[in-house]
Amino acid sequence: MVRLTGLLTRKQVARALIALAVVLVATGALATIAWAEAPQMWQLGMQPPATSVKDRLNAFHNELLVIIFLIAAFVMALLLYVIVRFNHRRNPVPSHTSHNTVIEILWTIVPVLILVIIAIPSFKLMYYMDRVPNPEMTIKVTGHQWYWSYEYPDQKGLAFDSNIIQDADLKPGQLRLLDVDNPLVVPIHTNVRVLVTSTDVIHSWFIPSFGVQEYAIVGRLNESWFNVDHEGTYYGECNQICGVNHAFMPIKIVALSKEAFQHWLIDAGKKFARNQNGSDKVRVAAASAAAGN
Ligand SMILES: [Cu+2]
């Protein structure tokens, strides 16, 4: 250390320390962002799973990767063998064989078997994603050009709109193009049934870390479900090209503990009271209360 400081000027040592501090702070910042399930800079692979559906999707994805890798390695090995063994120098007089029944049957049957092996877990997973197991609450999601609205039919019709936060209004810590004014709030460890529809064009309600992607189609109610493992903030986007502002209708979901969710329900009931039981009635009541009648 003495020799090192002897070799480096104080300025250089200070610079190195500052660089180290910047790296540490950046890593810390990345680690905190990682708690919110959103896209990351230089991300590889999928967002961390927050539901059992996404767990299974990840596992299936990894199984497929193994199969894909084995097939690619096998084809590559055959190619290399042909290049080395049958090149012009080593094999100047090529054989004129054009058919081999055994090989032709094999290269038809083997891919079919591989596809069947893939199809069985794939169908199992599709049915698992499709059926809501014993739904404990329901949320209705409606897509609009270009925002989402959420309704809680079980909670006295609690309903509100969820709009993107414009770049100019972003507060520190909020994510550009992903944060919204009113996030969807759900309890953890609850089977939530989601009904998805639209009022204008086709949208798609997509939450990567939930493994949920459901088309929002006018005049139809599409159904999906999730059961969030742990508290946190999860981000998604409309992923059906739906018009000029398609990129500006993000989805933000906050998952709370069951108790915290009950508290949120009470607060939200007051905050969004105007939406409930017909907005005019409540507004008239509020106005007459303000006038002292
Ligand atoms: Cu859309």
Residues whose N, C-alpha, C, O or C-beta is under 5 A from the ligand:
A	BS01	CU	I202 H203 S204 C238 Q240 C242 H246
